[in-house]
Amino acid sequence: MSKNFNNKKIRAVSLLVCSLICAAICLLITACNRKDATERDSSPCYDISAEYDVETSTLSASQEILYTARQDSDCAVLHIYANAFSQSYNAIDILSLQIDRQTVDYEIYGEDRTLLKAIYPFIENSTYIISCKYTVRLPHSDSRLGVTEDGIVNLTCFYPVLARYDGGWREDCYSSFGDPFFSDISSFYVNLTVDENINVASSGEIVGVERRGAKGKKTVEISAENIRDFGMAAGQFESLSESVRLHEKEVTVNYCYYSDKNPTASLERAVSSIAVFSQAFGDYSHSSFTVVESNLQNAGGMEYGSFVLVSPTPSYESYLDTITHETAHQWWYDAVGSDQLNSAWLDEGLTEFCTYYFHYLSGDRTAHTAAMSEISRSYSSFSALKPTVGFDGRMNRHLSTYLTEGEYVAVTYYKGALLFDTLRTLVGDEKFQAALKQYYKDNMLSIANEQSLCSAFKTQGYDIESIVSGWTNDTAII
Ligand SMILES: [Zn+2]
């Protein structure tokens, strides 16, 4: 019972508080208007309206992030990766930046100007709207963000994205090696306006297409919930779709292509990869998956949440294996996240292993054995270089410590894949798959580490800690 010291005053204060709460709820729903405020967890929510102008290769965007502070902090840090794709690190122009409708001071910093610090007194567990308007000039290059030589526009890494908060803001710059991204699970609601004759493919699902505003334009409405990174592609491509039935859901698989001579077989590979990995590790976590053929410089493909880019290559077999590789990332990167800057082997090693384990699980054990032998030979030739070029076989180290891309590939892809194949051989297929099922289930929508992997194997009766640490610390003889 509280003291009844002034009923009139209490009623007035209550009315004011109710009005403020209603106003705050309305503001939050506006900021993330597709998701009911009562359904929301504390994961970030991005609402982006963008228009792409073909003539100037420029994206103009207005964005709101619904952000719940993890701890008290005097700032928020965002990655503006777009700057990494221009030689002078100035691809993105921030036109305005507000937090809860107040214009705030900010600083763009980092050696490649890919970090943005917004100054504001954030209070733990309070929710804020970070709004910004910006333009991005796309380079003409076969990069993650750019107009490719074949005319497909790769629209990833274009939006300011919250850095990860892990006891402090992670201020990692972009890196030309590997995938320098480490994101929390987020939801994205995106409206992209493009010329009417341009096709759009994206993470999540296209939930509507409207012809409005300027003549000859259309707005594509996209909803992509519970993914780590959002990606789109736009251009003149064809598309095929097929549904695949998993244990408890139906998944639509889309394949968009412009030069592929065997699109049906490519779609079929994406479908069978989803089916095989769902059977082995647990059902794919989304209701759609989109594969887009698009050029990527120095990379076979690139993964985003429920969306991947696959670069054409003269070898169709390796194109198909890239589809499988990027599909496996939907388990190991998107659903189960990990620190891709400091422990890249955890997702890349397991995904590379899965690329060939797919063949094993599909009945072609010879292809799996041949691939693992080739990987073993490739790793041996790199590790033999140790004394001469300072090759470092330690697996838990930052992307910036790798001397060459070859060293990065050898340590994360090759050595990582060999570690997982060794574990499979040690515990047998049944326990191995059960352990990875557990790892997937325990860490879905979260962040895993070496310890999480070992814990999953422990549930199957195997203590693999010393084996794994021997490999990651480079004390084991391989
Ligand atoms: Zn990969």
Residues whose N, C-alpha, C, O or C-beta is under 5 A from the ligand:
A	BS01	ZN	E348 T351
